[in-house]
Amino acid sequence: MSNILQKPGSKVLLMGNEAIARGFIEAGGGFASAYPGTPSTEIVETLSEIANSLGIYVEWSVNEKVALESAYGASISNVRALAAMKHVGLNVAADALASISYTGVKSGLVIVSAEDPSMWSSQNEQDNRYYGMLTYVPVFDPSDPQEAKDLTKAAFDLSEKLSHPILMTPTTRVSHTRSNVILDEIKPPKTKGFFLKDNSRFGLVPANSRTLRDKLINKWNSIKESLENFEPYNRIENIENGKVAIIASGVSYQYAKEVLNEIGNYRLIKISTPYPLPKKFILKGLEDIKRALVIEELEPIVENQIKNIVNEEGLDTEIEGKSYVGYSGEMSLDRARKAIKEFLGIHVKQTNIKKLNLSIPNRPPSFCPGCPHRGTFYSLKRAVNSLMIKPIFSGDIGCYSLGINSPYDEQDIILEMGGSIGVANGLSHVAENQVPIAIIGDSTFYHAGIPGLVNAVYNKSPLLLLVLDNMTTAMTGEQPDPSSGITAMGEETKTINIAKIAEGIGVEKVVVFDPFNIKESTDKLKEVLSYVIKEKKPAVAIAKKACALNAVRIANKIKVEIPIYQILENKCTGCGICYNAFACPAIFVKDDRKAWIEPSLCTGCGVCVQTCPYDAIKPVKIIDKRWDSIWE
């Protein structure tokens, strides 16, 4: 936070997402909304920390669609607004985006869709530049944190000038890279406006939409023209050099430039506006060029547009791209070097890799020590085995996706946010002698799970919905959600009760249990599963316990000593239940198969005590009476 508010002219170290946040406040932004998702989260997270000091409004919305709609509402009331999300989040917001391009905006509206090539934290690596093509929305692609800040400001100015939304698509390497950024003046934010009614523009009934569609097509020519002189973001370097050019978009420019510094300064055409590609600028860059290679991540968005331009103008320039670069994965220096050298006919020296005969243990990601999800999955397996049913575990996006790993093996399907319930609906009507169990987190339930549950009640789908409520959006960094009772700006608010939502929808069987109580959890899960099987109706079970990371943080803040547990050597038989079946990463196995607990990892949840049939796990000292309340 200290860096983001440094004075103008300062050179500060910023993450790309922090730079985008700084660009927003330098542009005079007054409204920011988002649903957290890696690699976009830090944009609004940064803004939420400084919102009160700047007097701007910042929110974590329940999903990306609502975030974009909210930002749009601010924009058409003459307040500059930003909506941020990860790339798959734009799928959720796409309905709104496609219509916003018809109505246009008033004050600047910038949508940041942080892309994730190589799927470091995502279920796919879709290229959202296609959304610009689909919706007639210009796409900006920054190459580093400095440009991310500056392009954000430029995007707001252009959006306001054109009365049109702008889509920014920084990729993981820009969003999460830190580099020096020179700061400019912070423009005083405008946080209040006035909506002037004009239902012929903002009311998208078919009669209005047909007219607006024609206006959009005509506006598109102005949008394209506005990007023809967009320096320094689009520029030609070494224009006098040779008959060969390298064209690079976004972060790929940085890699291409480094390669050309190694092998020779060929003409380099830098692109920051991959769609619409400025035609006159490209033609200037291709003057006298016989061959050109396009370096870009994922899909051939720039490559195909350039090929179309070359074809339309009757040029004999050879354009290459994906045949050298490939379609999948994140760009890297080695990948760019190999593509450029092969394109130029330069021998690519094979790296002499010495293989070491090492056997590295497999270390799949696991739930944190003290994670309440561990107790839930452990109890769910006990309940399913006790009833001898054949479950289908329909999973979702969140920390609990780790339930796909052994020893739990309780995520058979993981599709997208909210998909657990929708898929379970279909399974419940066709999967014979199997019981669908949809598993979803609290944040994801609010995000996209409620419609699926409505559908289950309406269509009498015999399924169990298991909500893992840890009262935060844990996977992306503990952002508050409607279960937390706090807003992005730190204000107390109403807690949205999931059990009451389920009952209000019409679910007749709803139970809430403490996942730290293994017997209660197992019994409650058996109860609702038996109900689903017997009554052929949906039921809801809610495992409610705070995220361990939050609990430990609170304990440290209020100076409550975290209890540590130990294994009693004389009682441990080496049965392995605590480290194999329960699988807490704070519990290790010794050579004699007996367990031991690493004190530095133990978070004091105490659930392991209940898993031990030999009463071999005990707290080291008397536990502070305030400890249990921290987890509620």
C-alpha positions as CSV (number, residue, x, y, z in Angstrom):
1,M,0.0,0.0,0.0
2,S,2.9,2.4,0.7
3,N,4.2,2.1,-2.8
4,I,0.9,2.5,-4.6
5,L,0.4,6.0,-3.0
6,Q,3.9,7.4,-3.5
7,K,4.1,10.9,-4.9
8,P,4.3,11.6,-8.7
9,G,7.7,11.1,-10.2
10,S,8.6,8.4,-7.8
11,K,10.1,5.2,-9.2
12,V,8.6,2.3,-7.2
13,L,8.6,-1.4,-7.4
14,L,5.1,-2.6,-8.4
15,M,3.4,-5.8,-9.4
16,G,1.6,-5.5,-12.7
17,N,-1.7,-5.7,-11.0
18,E,-0.7,-3.0,-8.5
19,A,0.4,-0.9,-11.5
20,I,-3.1,-1.3,-13.0
21,A,-4.6,-0.2,-9.7
22,R,-2.3,2.9,-9.8
23,G,-3.3,3.6,-13.4
24,F,-7.0,3.5,-12.3
25,I,-6.5,6.2,-9.6
26,E,-4.2,8.3,-11.8
27,A,-7.1,8.2,-14.3
28,G,-9.5,9.5,-11.6
29,G,-11.4,6.3,-11.3
30,G,-14.2,6.3,-8.7
31,F,-15.7,2.9,-8.8
32,A,-14.0,-0.6,-8.9
33,S,-15.5,-4.0,-8.7
34,A,-14.3,-7.5,-9.2
35,Y,-14.7,-11.2,-8.3
36,P,-11.3,-12.5,-7.1
37,G,-9.5,-14.9,-9.4
38,T,-5.8,-15.5,-10.0
39,P,-4.1,-13.8,-11.7
40,S,-6.3,-10.7,-11.4
41,T,-7.0,-10.5,-7.7
42,E,-4.4,-8.0,-6.6
43,I,-6.0,-5.2,-8.7
44,V,-9.1,-4.7,-6.6
45,E,-7.3,-6.0,-3.5
46,T,-4.9,-3.1,-3.8
47,L,-7.7,-0.6,-4.4
48,S,-9.7,-2.0,-1.4
49,E,-6.7,-1.1,0.9
50,I,-6.7,2.5,-0.1
51,A,-10.3,3.1,-0.9
52,N,-11.2,4.9,2.3
53,S,-8.2,7.2,2.1
54,L,-9.0,8.2,-1.5
55,G,-12.8,8.3,-1.0
56,I,-13.4,5.9,-3.9
57,Y,-15.9,2.9,-3.9
58,V,-14.5,-0.6,-4.1
59,E,-16.4,-3.9,-3.9
60,W,-16.0,-7.7,-4.2
61,S,-19.0,-8.6,-6.2
62,V,-20.7,-12.0,-5.9
63,N,-19.6,-12.9,-9.5
64,E,-18.0,-11.3,-12.6
65,K,-21.3,-10.6,-14.3
66,V,-22.5,-8.5,-11.4
67,A,-19.1,-6.9,-11.1
68,L,-19.3,-5.7,-14.8
69,E,-22.9,-4.7,-14.5
70,S,-22.1,-2.7,-11.4
71,A,-19.2,-0.9,-13.1
72,Y,-21.3,-0.2,-16.1
73,G,-24.0,1.3,-13.8
74,A,-21.3,3.7,-12.4
75,S,-20.0,4.5,-15.9
76,I,-23.4,5.5,-17.4
77,S,-23.8,7.7,-14.3
78,N,-20.6,9.6,-15.3
79,V,-18.2,7.9,-12.9
80,R,-15.0,6.2,-14.3
81,A,-15.3,2.5,-13.4
82,L,-13.2,-0.6,-13.6
83,A,-14.3,-4.3,-13.5
84,A,-11.6,-6.9,-12.9
85,M,-11.6,-10.7,-13.3
86,K,-9.6,-13.6,-14.5
87,H,-10.0,-14.9,-18.0
88,V,-12.6,-17.5,-17.3
89,G,-14.5,-14.9,-15.3
90,L,-15.2,-13.1,-18.6
91,N,-17.3,-16.1,-19.7
92,V,-19.6,-15.3,-16.8
93,A,-19.7,-11.6,-17.7
94,A,-19.8,-12.0,-21.4
95,D,-23.6,-11.6,-21.6
96,A,-23.3,-8.1,-20.2
97,L,-20.2,-7.2,-22.3
98,A,-21.9,-8.1,-25.5
99,S,-24.8,-5.7,-24.7
100,I,-22.6,-2.9,-23.3
101,S,-20.9,-2.6,-26.6
102,Y,-24.3,-1.8,-28.1
103,T,-25.3,0.9,-25.6
104,G,-21.8,2.3,-25.1
105,V,-20.8,4.1,-21.9
106,K,-20.4,7.6,-20.7
107,S,-17.4,8.0,-18.4
108,G,-14.6,5.5,-19.0
109,L,-15.2,1.8,-18.5
110,V,-12.3,-0.6,-18.5
111,I,-12.7,-4.3,-18.1
112,V,-9.5,-6.1,-17.0
113,S,-9.5,-9.8,-17.9
114,A,-6.2,-11.3,-16.6
115,E,-5.2,-14.2,-18.9
116,D,-3.5,-17.4,-17.6
117,P,-1.4,-19.1,-20.4
118,S,-0.1,-22.5,-19.2
119,M,-3.1,-22.6,-16.7
120,W,-1.1,-22.0,-13.6
121,S,-4.3,-21.6,-11.6
122,S,-7.1,-22.2,-14.1
123,Q,-9.1,-25.0,-15.8
124,N,-8.4,-23.7,-19.3
125,E,-6.2,-21.1,-21.1
126,Q,-8.8,-19.5,-23.4
127,D,-7.7,-16.4,-25.3
128,N,-10.1,-13.6,-24.4
129,R,-8.9,-11.4,-27.2
130,Y,-11.6,-13.3,-29.1
131,Y,-14.2,-11.6,-26.9
132,G,-13.1,-8.3,-28.4
133,M,-13.7,-9.6,-31.8
134,L,-17.1,-11.1,-30.8
135,T,-18.4,-8.0,-29.1
136,Y,-16.8,-5.1,-31.0
137,V,-14.7,-4.1,-28.0
138,P,-11.1,-2.9,-28.4
139,V,-8.4,-5.0,-26.7
140,F,-5.3,-3.6,-25.0
141,D,-2.4,-6.0,-24.2
142,P,0.4,-4.5,-21.9
143,S,3.9,-5.8,-22.0
144,D,5.2,-4.9,-18.5
145,P,4.0,-3.2,-15.3
146,Q,4.9,0.3,-16.5
147,E,2.9,-0.1,-19.6
148,A,0.1,-1.7,-17.6
149,K,-0.3,1.5,-15.6
150,D,0.0,3.8,-18.5
151,L,-2.3,1.8,-20.8
152,T,-4.9,1.7,-18.0
153,K,-4.9,5.5,-18.0
154,A,-5.0,5.6,-21.8
155,A,-7.8,3.1,-21.9
156,F,-9.9,5.3,-19.6
157,D,-9.3,8.3,-21.8
158,L,-10.1,6.5,-25.0
159,S,-13.1,4.8,-23.5
160,E,-14.6,8.1,-22.5
161,K,-13.7,9.8,-25.8
162,L,-15.4,7.0,-27.8
163,S,-18.2,6.3,-25.3
164,H,-17.2,2.7,-25.6
165,P,-15.8,0.0,-23.2
166,I,-12.2,-1.1,-23.4
167,L,-11.0,-4.7,-22.6
168,M,-7.4,-5.1,-21.2
169,T,-5.9,-8.6,-21.2
170,P,-2.7,-8.7,-19.2
171,T,-1.3,-12.2,-19.0
172,T,0.1,-13.9,-15.8
173,R,3.7,-12.7,-16.5
174,V,2.6,-9.1,-16.6
175,S,0.1,-9.3,-13.8
176,H,2.5,-11.0,-11.3
177,T,5.8,-9.6,-12.4
178,R,7.3,-6.8,-10.3
179,S,9.4,-4.0,-11.9
180,N,10.1,-0.4,-11.5
181,V,7.2,1.9,-12.4
182,I,7.4,5.7,-12.7
183,L,4.3,7.3,-11.2
184,D,2.3,10.2,-12.5
185,E,-0.2,12.6,-10.9
186,I,-3.3,11.1,-9.2
187,K,-6.3,12.7,-10.7
188,P,-9.0,13.6,-8.1
189,P,-11.6,10.9,-8.3
190,K,-15.2,11.6,-9.3
191,T,-17.3,9.3,-7.2
192,K,-20.8,10.6,-7.6
193,G,-22.7,11.2,-10.8
194,F,-26.2,11.4,-12.3
195,F,-27.9,9.0,-14.7
196,L,-29.7,10.8,-17.5
197,K,-32.5,8.7,-18.8
198,D,-32.4,7.6,-22.4
199,N,-34.3,4.3,-22.9
200,S,-33.8,4.3,-26.7
201,R,-30.1,3.8,-25.9
202,F,-30.0,1.9,-22.6
203,G,-33.1,-0.2,-23.0
204,L,-32.1,-3.1,-25.2
205,V,-35.5,-4.2,-26.5
206,P,-35.2,-5.5,-30.1
207,A,-36.4,-2.3,-31.8
208,N,-33.7,-0.3,-30.0
209,S,-31.1,-3.0,-30.5
210,R,-31.5,-3.1,-34.2
211,T,-30.8,0.6,-34.5
212,L,-27.9,0.4,-32.0
213,R,-26.3,-2.5,-33.9
214,D,-26.0,-0.3,-37.0
215,K,-24.6,2.5,-34.9
216,L,-22.1,0.2,-33.4
217,I,-20.8,-1.0,-36.9
218,N,-20.4,2.7,-37.9
219,K,-18.7,3.5,-34.6
220,W,-16.2,0.7,-35.2
221,N,-14.6,2.6,-38.0
222,S,-13.9,5.5,-35.6
223,I,-12.5,3.1,-33.0
224,K,-10.1,1.6,-35.6
225,E,-9.0,5.1,-36.7
226,S,-8.3,6.1,-33.1
227,L,-5.7,3.4,-32.7
228,E,-3.7,4.3,-35.9
229,N,-1.5,6.7,-34.0
230,F,-1.3,5.1,-30.7
231,E,2.4,5.6,-29.8
232,P,4.4,4.7,-27.9
233,Y,2.2,1.6,-27.2
234,N,2.3,0.6,-30.8
235,R,5.7,1.4,-32.4
236,I,8.2,0.3,-34.9
237,E,11.8,-0.2,-33.8
238,N,14.8,-0.4,-36.2
239,I,12.5,0.5,-39.1
240,E,15.5,0.9,-41.4
241,N,16.7,-2.7,-40.9
242,G,16.5,-5.3,-43.5
243,K,13.7,-7.3,-45.2
244,V,12.6,-9.2,-42.2
245,A,10.4,-8.1,-39.3
246,I,9.4,-9.6,-36.0
247,I,6.0,-8.6,-34.7
248,A,5.2,-9.1,-31.1
249,S,2.1,-8.5,-28.9
250,G,2.0,-7.9,-25.2
251,V,4.6,-9.6,-23.0
252,S,6.0,-11.4,-26.1
253,Y,7.5,-8.1,-27.1
254,Q,9.9,-8.2,-24.1
255,Y,11.1,-11.7,-25.1
256,A,11.4,-10.8,-28.8
257,K,13.4,-7.7,-28.0
258,E,15.8,-9.6,-25.8
259,V,16.4,-12.2,-28.5
260,L,17.0,-9.6,-31.1
261,N,19.5,-7.9,-28.9
262,E,21.4,-11.2,-28.9
263,I,21.3,-12.0,-32.6
264,G,20.9,-8.7,-34.4
265,N,18.5,-5.8,-34.5
266,Y,16.0,-6.8,-37.1
267,R,12.9,-4.6,-37.5
268,L,10.6,-5.1,-34.4
269,I,6.9,-4.1,-34.5
270,K,5.5,-3.8,-31.1
271,I,1.7,-4.3,-30.6
272,S,-0.3,-3.2,-27.6
273,T,-3.7,-3.1,-29.3
274,P,-4.1,-6.6,-30.8
275,Y,-7.7,-5.9,-31.7
276,P,-8.6,-4.0,-33.8
277,L,-5.1,-4.1,-35.3
278,P,-4.3,-0.6,-36.8
279,K,-4.1,-1.3,-40.5
280,K,-2.1,1.8,-41.6
281,F,0.4,1.3,-38.8
282,I,0.9,-2.4,-39.8
283,L,1.3,-1.4,-43.5
284,K,4.0,1.1,-42.5
285,G,5.7,-1.6,-40.5
286,L,5.6,-4.0,-43.4
287,E,7.1,-1.6,-46.0
288,D,9.9,-3.4,-47.9
289,I,9.5,-6.5,-45.6
290,K,9.5,-9.8,-47.4
291,R,9.1,-12.1,-44.4
292,A,7.6,-11.4,-40.9
293,L,7.2,-13.6,-37.8
294,V,4.4,-12.9,-35.3
295,I,5.2,-13.7,-31.7
296,E,2.1,-13.9,-29.5
297,E,0.7,-16.2,-26.8
298,L,-2.2,-18.6,-27.4
299,E,-4.3,-17.9,-30.5
300,P,-3.2,-16.3,-33.8
301,I,-5.3,-13.2,-33.2
302,V,-2.6,-10.7,-34.5
303,E,-1.2,-13.2,-37.1
304,N,-4.6,-13.7,-38.8
305,Q,-5.4,-10.0,-38.9
306,I,-2.0,-9.3,-40.5
307,K,-2.5,-12.0,-43.0
308,N,-5.9,-10.5,-43.9
309,I,-4.3,-7.1,-44.3
310,V,-1.5,-8.5,-46.5
311,N,-4.1,-10.3,-48.6
312,E,-6.4,-7.3,-49.0
313,E,-3.5,-5.1,-50.1
314,G,-2.1,-7.6,-52.5
315,L,1.3,-7.7,-50.8
316,D,3.8,-10.6,-51.3
317,T,5.0,-10.5,-47.7
318,E,5.2,-13.9,-46.1
319,I,3.6,-13.9,-42.6
320,E,4.4,-16.7,-40.2
321,G,3.5,-17.3,-36.6
322,K,2.0,-20.3,-35.0
323,S,3.9,-22.7,-37.2
324,Y,7.0,-21.6,-35.3
325,V,5.6,-20.4,-32.0
326,G,2.9,-23.0,-31.3
327,Y,-0.6,-22.5,-29.7
328,S,-0.3,-23.7,-26.1
329,G,1.4,-22.4,-23.0
330,E,3.0,-19.2,-21.7
331,M,5.6,-17.4,-23.8
332,S,9.2,-17.7,-22.5
333,L,12.6,-16.4,-23.6
334,D,13.7,-19.9,-24.7
335,R,10.5,-20.4,-26.7
336,A,10.8,-17.0,-28.4
337,R,14.5,-17.5,-29.1
338,K,13.9,-20.9,-30.7
339,A,11.0,-19.6,-32.9
340,I,12.9,-16.5,-34.1
341,K,16.1,-18.4,-34.8
342,E,14.3,-21.1,-36.7
343,F,12.4,-18.5,-38.7
344,L,15.7,-16.7,-39.5
345,G,17.5,-19.9,-40.4
346,I,19.9,-19.5,-37.5
347,H,21.1,-22.8,-36.0
348,V,19.5,-23.4,-32.7
349,K,22.0,-24.9,-30.3
350,Q,20.6,-27.7,-28.3
351,T,21.1,-27.2,-24.6
352,N,23.4,-29.8,-23.1
353,I,21.3,-31.0,-20.2
354,K,23.0,-33.3,-17.7
355,K,20.5,-35.7,-16.3
356,L,20.9,-36.5,-12.6
357,N,19.7,-39.8,-11.3
358,L,17.6,-38.4,-8.6
359,S,14.3,-39.7,-7.3
360,I,12.3,-36.7,-6.1
361,P,9.3,-37.5,-4.0
362,N,5.9,-36.7,-5.5
363,R,4.4,-33.8,-3.6
364,P,0.9,-33.0,-4.7
365,P,-0.8,-29.9,-3.3
366,S,-2.7,-30.6,-0.1
367,F,-5.1,-28.9,2.3
368,C,-3.4,-26.6,4.8
369,P,-3.0,-28.0,8.3
370,G,-6.2,-27.3,10.1
371,C,-8.3,-26.9,7.0
372,P,-11.9,-27.7,7.8
373,H,-12.3,-29.3,4.4
374,R,-10.1,-32.2,5.5
375,G,-12.5,-33.1,8.2
376,T,-15.5,-32.8,5.8
377,F,-14.0,-35.1,3.2
378,Y,-12.9,-37.5,5.9
379,S,-16.4,-37.6,7.3
380,L,-18.0,-37.8,3.9
381,K,-16.0,-40.9,3.0
382,R,-17.0,-42.5,6.3
383,A,-20.7,-41.7,5.7
384,V,-20.7,-43.0,2.1
385,N,-18.9,-46.2,3.2
386,S,-21.3,-46.7,6.1
387,L,-24.3,-46.5,3.9
388,M,-22.6,-48.6,1.2
389,I,-23.8,-46.3,-1.6
390,K,-22.3,-45.5,-5.0
391,P,-21.5,-41.8,-5.0
392,I,-20.7,-39.5,-7.9
393,F,-18.7,-36.5,-6.5
394,S,-19.5,-33.5,-8.7
395,G,-16.9,-31.0,-7.7
396,D,-16.3,-27.3,-8.2
397,I,-13.6,-24.6,-8.3
398,G,-12.0,-23.7,-5.0
399,C,-9.5,-25.1,-2.4
400,Y,-11.8,-28.1,-2.1
401,S,-10.8,-29.1,-5.6
402,L,-7.9,-30.7,-3.9
403,G,-10.4,-33.4,-2.8
404,I,-9.6,-35.0,-6.2
405,N,-6.3,-36.2,-4.7
406,S,-5.7,-39.3,-2.5
407,P,-6.7,-40.3,0.1
408,Y,-10.0,-38.5,-0.4
409,D,-10.7,-39.2,-4.1
410,E,-14.0,-37.2,-3.7
411,Q,-14.0,-35.0,-6.9
412,D,-15.0,-37.1,-9.9
413,I,-16.0,-34.1,-12.1
414,I,-14.6,-30.5,-12.0
415,L,-15.9,-28.2,-14.7
416,E,-16.4,-24.5,-13.8
417,M,-17.7,-22.3,-11.1
418,G,-21.1,-23.5,-10.0
419,G,-20.9,-26.5,-12.3
420,S,-21.0,-29.0,-9.5
421,I,-24.8,-28.5,-8.9
422,G,-25.7,-28.2,-12.6
423,V,-23.9,-31.4,-13.5
424,A,-25.3,-33.2,-10.4
425,N,-28.8,-32.2,-11.6
426,G,-28.3,-34.1,-14.8
427,L,-26.6,-37.0,-13.1
428,S,-29.5,-37.3,-10.6
429,H,-32.0,-38.1,-13.4
430,V,-30.0,-40.6,-15.4
431,A,-27.3,-42.2,-13.2
432,E,-28.9,-45.5,-12.1
433,N,-28.2,-46.7,-8.5
434,Q,-25.7,-43.8,-7.9
435,V,-26.1,-40.8,-5.7
436,P,-24.8,-37.5,-7.0
437,I,-23.1,-35.3,-4.4
438,A,-22.4,-31.8,-5.5
439,I,-19.5,-30.2,-3.5
440,I,-19.2,-26.4,-3.5
441,G,-17.6,-23.6,-1.4
442,D,-19.4,-20.7,0.1
443,S,-18.0,-18.1,-2.3
444,T,-18.7,-20.3,-5.3
445,F,-22.2,-21.0,-4.0
446,Y,-23.0,-17.2,-4.0
447,H,-21.2,-16.8,-7.3
448,A,-23.0,-19.4,-9.4
449,G,-24.5,-22.1,-7.2
450,I,-27.9,-20.7,-6.3
451,P,-29.5,-21.1,-9.8
452,G,-28.4,-24.7,-9.8
453,L,-30.0,-25.3,-6.4
454,V,-33.3,-23.6,-7.6
455,N,-33.2,-26.0,-10.6
456,A,-32.7,-29.0,-8.3
457,V,-35.7,-28.1,-6.1
458,Y,-37.9,-27.2,-9.1
459,N,-37.1,-30.4,-11.0
460,K,-37.1,-32.6,-7.9
461,S,-33.5,-33.7,-8.4
462,P,-32.4,-36.4,-5.9
463,L,-29.0,-35.0,-5.0
464,L,-27.0,-33.9,-2.0
465,L,-25.5,-30.4,-2.1
466,L,-22.6,-30.2,0.3
467,V,-21.5,-26.6,0.9
468,L,-18.1,-26.1,2.5
469,D,-18.5,-22.8,4.2
470,N,-15.2,-21.4,5.5
471,M,-16.5,-17.8,5.5
472,T,-14.0,-16.5,2.9
473,T,-12.8,-16.7,-0.6
474,A,-9.8,-18.8,0.5
475,M,-8.2,-20.0,-2.7
476,T,-7.5,-16.5,-4.1
477,G,-6.2,-15.0,-0.8
478,E,-8.9,-14.7,1.9
479,Q,-11.0,-12.0,0.3
480,P,-14.3,-11.5,2.2
481,D,-17.5,-12.9,0.7
482,P,-21.2,-12.7,1.7
483,S,-20.6,-15.3,4.4
484,S,-17.9,-13.2,6.1
485,G,-20.0,-10.3,7.3
486,I,-17.5,-7.7,6.0
487,T,-17.1,-5.8,2.7
488,A,-14.0,-5.2,0.6
489,M,-13.6,-1.8,2.3
490,G,-13.6,-3.4,5.8
491,E,-17.2,-2.3,6.7
492,E,-19.4,-4.7,8.7
493,T,-22.4,-5.9,6.7
494,K,-25.2,-8.5,6.9
495,T,-24.0,-12.1,6.7
496,I,-25.9,-14.0,4.1
497,N,-27.0,-17.3,5.6
498,I,-26.7,-20.2,3.2
499,A,-29.0,-22.5,5.2
500,K,-31.7,-19.8,5.0
501,I,-31.2,-19.4,1.3
502,A,-31.7,-23.2,0.8
503,E,-34.8,-23.2,3.0
504,G,-36.2,-20.2,1.2
505,I,-35.7,-21.9,-2.2
506,G,-37.7,-24.8,-0.9
507,V,-35.2,-27.4,0.2
508,E,-37.0,-29.5,2.8
509,K,-33.9,-31.1,4.4
510,V,-31.0,-28.8,5.4
511,V,-28.4,-29.6,8.0
512,V,-25.4,-27.6,9.3
513,F,-22.5,-29.3,11.0
514,D,-19.1,-28.6,12.4
515,P,-16.5,-30.4,10.3
516,F,-14.1,-30.5,13.3
517,N,-16.6,-32.8,15.0
518,I,-16.1,-36.1,13.1
519,K,-18.9,-38.0,14.7
520,E,-21.4,-35.2,14.2
521,S,-20.3,-34.6,10.7
522,T,-20.5,-38.3,9.7
523,D,-24.0,-38.7,11.3
524,K,-25.4,-35.5,9.7
525,L,-24.1,-36.6,6.3
526,K,-25.6,-40.1,6.7
527,E,-28.8,-38.4,7.6
528,V,-29.1,-36.2,4.5
529,L,-27.8,-39.0,2.2
530,S,-30.5,-41.3,3.5
531,Y,-33.1,-38.6,2.9
532,V,-32.0,-38.2,-0.7
533,I,-32.1,-41.9,-1.3
534,K,-35.5,-42.5,0.4
535,E,-37.4,-39.3,-0.5
536,K,-35.9,-38.8,-4.0
537,K,-35.5,-35.1,-3.3
538,P,-32.6,-32.7,-3.0
539,A,-31.0,-32.0,0.4
540,V,-28.3,-29.6,1.6
541,A,-25.6,-30.1,4.1
542,I,-23.4,-27.2,5.2
543,A,-20.0,-27.7,6.8
544,K,-19.3,-24.4,8.6
545,K,-15.9,-23.6,10.1
546,A,-13.5,-20.8,9.5
547,C,-10.5,-21.1,7.2
548,A,-7.5,-22.2,9.2
549,L,-5.4,-19.3,7.8
550,N,-7.9,-16.8,9.0
551,A,-8.2,-18.5,12.4
552,V,-4.4,-18.5,13.0
553,R,-4.3,-14.8,11.9
554,I,-7.0,-13.9,14.4
555,A,-5.3,-15.9,17.1
556,N,-2.1,-14.0,16.6
557,K,-3.8,-10.7,16.5
558,I,-5.6,-11.2,19.8
559,K,-2.7,-13.0,21.3
560,V,-4.3,-16.4,21.8
561,E,-1.7,-19.1,22.0
562,I,-2.2,-21.7,19.2
563,P,-2.4,-25.2,20.8
564,I,0.0,-27.8,19.6
565,Y,-0.7,-31.5,19.7
566,Q,1.7,-34.4,20.2
567,I,1.7,-38.2,19.6
568,L,2.0,-40.3,22.7
569,E,4.8,-42.7,21.8
570,N,3.6,-45.5,24.1
571,K,0.1,-45.4,22.7
572,C,0.7,-45.0,19.0
573,T,0.5,-48.4,17.1
574,G,1.5,-47.1,13.7
575,C,-2.0,-47.8,12.2
576,G,-1.5,-44.9,9.8
577,I,-5.0,-43.5,10.0
578,C,-3.9,-40.0,11.0
579,Y,-1.3,-39.6,8.2
580,N,-2.8,-41.9,5.5
581,A,-6.6,-41.6,5.8
582,F,-6.9,-38.2,7.4
583,A,-3.7,-37.0,5.7
584,C,-2.8,-33.9,7.7
585,P,0.5,-32.5,6.4
586,A,1.6,-31.7,9.9
587,I,1.6,-35.4,10.8
588,F,4.6,-37.4,9.6
589,V,5.5,-41.1,9.7
590,K,8.7,-42.4,11.3
591,D,10.6,-45.4,10.3
592,D,8.7,-47.6,12.7
593,R,5.4,-46.4,11.1
594,K,4.5,-44.5,14.3
595,A,3.3,-40.9,13.8
596,W,4.8,-37.6,15.0
597,I,3.5,-34.1,14.7
598,E,5.7,-31.2,13.5
599,P,5.0,-28.3,15.9
600,S,5.8,-25.6,13.4
601,L,3.1,-26.9,11.1
602,C,0.3,-27.8,13.6
603,T,-2.5,-25.2,13.7
604,G,-4.2,-26.7,16.7
605,C,-7.5,-27.8,15.1
606,G,-7.4,-31.0,17.1
607,V,-9.4,-33.0,14.6
608,C,-6.7,-35.7,14.5
609,V,-7.5,-36.6,18.1
610,Q,-10.9,-37.9,16.9
611,T,-9.4,-40.0,14.1
612,C,-7.1,-41.9,16.4
613,P,-8.7,-45.2,17.7
614,Y,-6.0,-45.5,20.4
615,D,-6.2,-42.1,22.1
616,A,-2.6,-41.4,21.2
617,I,-2.9,-37.7,20.3
618,K,-3.1,-35.1,23.1
619,P,-2.5,-31.3,23.4
620,V,0.8,-30.3,24.7
621,K,-0.7,-27.9,27.3
622,I,-4.1,-26.7,28.4
623,I,-6.0,-24.9,25.6
624,D,-7.1,-21.3,25.9
625,K,-10.8,-21.1,26.3
626,R,-11.0,-18.4,23.6
627,W,-9.6,-20.8,21.0
628,D,-12.8,-22.5,19.9
629,S,-14.6,-19.1,19.3
630,I,-11.9,-18.0,16.8
631,W,-13.1,-20.7,14.4
632,E,-16.8,-19.8,14.4
